[in-house]
Amino acid sequence: MTPEPGRIKRIILIGPYARRSWYEDSRTIEFSDYEFWVVVNHPLFTDERCWRRARATIDRELGNRCAVDIEIYLKSDIRNAKAERDTFILDRIEAGITLYRASRDAPLPSRDQREERP
C-alpha cells in the first residue's frame, strides 16, 4: 500500500497573536513573534526539506522585522497528546486560532495549481 501524499490538515496561530497580547513598536519596527503550528498527515511531510520554500518566502517577505516560527506536527501527535492529556500541546491548541482546517475549508492549492497562475 502506497502512503497517501503529504497534506496539511490544520494550521494554527499560537502565541501572542492568538492570545491578543502582542506588541508592535512602530519606531523600531519590531513586532511580536508569529508562531504557527502545522498539522500534517504523514511523517515524511515533517521533514525540514518540505518546508524550505515556505521558510524562504517568509524570510524574504518579512526580513528581520519579526520572527516566524513554524512547528510541524503529525495528526497522530495531536491524537496522542489528547490521549495522554499533554497540557503543553492541548493548552496551545485551545488558546490558538485555527486558520485552516482541511475538514472544513477549501483545499489549499497544490504546487501545480500555483504554477499555472498567470
Secondary structure as GFF3:
##gff-version 3
##sequence-region A 1 118
A	DSSP	beta_strand	8	14	.	.	.	ID=ss1
A	DSSP	alpha_helix	16	19	.	.	.	ID=ss2
A	DSSP	beta_strand	24	25	.	.	.	ID=ss3
A	DSSP	beta_strand	30	31	.	.	.	ID=ss4
A	DSSP	beta_strand	34	40	.	.	.	ID=ss5
A	DSSP	three_ten_helix	43	46	.	.	.	ID=ss6
A	DSSP	three_ten_helix	48	51	.	.	.	ID=ss7
A	DSSP	alpha_helix	52	62	.	.	.	ID=ss8
A	DSSP	beta_strand	68	74	.	.	.	ID=ss9
A	DSSP	alpha_helix	75	84	.	.	.	ID=ss10
A	DSSP	alpha_helix	87	95	.	.	.	ID=ss11
A	DSSP	beta_strand	97	101	.	.	.	ID=ss12
A	DSSP	alpha_helix	111	116	.	.	.	ID=ss13
###
